[in-house]
């Protein structure tokens, strides 16, 4: 099995901003990336997606250029 290297989870990103919320441009980028990924899975991979974890520590981010 091969897994993509993941970065920090959403809770650690929230902690990085001292629990005061994330900057709007970052939220927009994260939301867009999630929606693009879900659209791909729905259209091309024909996946059924069920996510029971809504806690921030259950949402992992891909390790790329997330900046504070």
N, C-alpha and C positions, 0 to 999 in steps of 0.2 A: 504494500500500500504506500502511496505517496501523498503527502499532505503539503499544502502551501504554507510557507512560513507566515504566521500571523503576528501581528503587532499586539499592542495592548488592548484590553477590553474597554468597553465604553465607560465603565465605572472609573477606571484609572484616568481616563481622559477628563471626566467630570472632576475628579480630585485635582488634576493638574490645574484646573481653572478655579480651584478653591470653592467648589460647590455653588458658584455664582452664575452658572449657566455657560453654555458654549457660545462663541461668537456666531452671529447669524450666517456669515459666509461659510463657516465650517459646517454648520447644521445643514445648509443648503447642499453643500457638496456631498456630505454623508447620505442625505436623503436621496439625492439624485443617483449616487452610486448603488444604493440598495435597490431603488426602483429599476434601474437599468439591468441589474443582475437578476431580479425577479422576472422582468419582462423576457430576458433571454431564456431563463429556465422554463417559463411558461410556453413561449413560442417555439423554441428549437429543441429543448431537451425533454419536453412533455413531462415535466416533473410535477408531482403533487407536493406542495410545501406545507408542512404543519410545524408550527413553532409554539411550544408551550412555555418557553422561557421569555418573559418580558423584563426580567431584572437586568439592569445595566451590566452586571458582571457576566451575564450570559451572552452578550453581544460582542463578538470579536471583530476587530478591525484588521484589514490587510496592512501589512507593514510597508508603507510607502511614505510619502513626504507630508505627514501630518506635523504641523509646526505649532508651537505654543505662541 
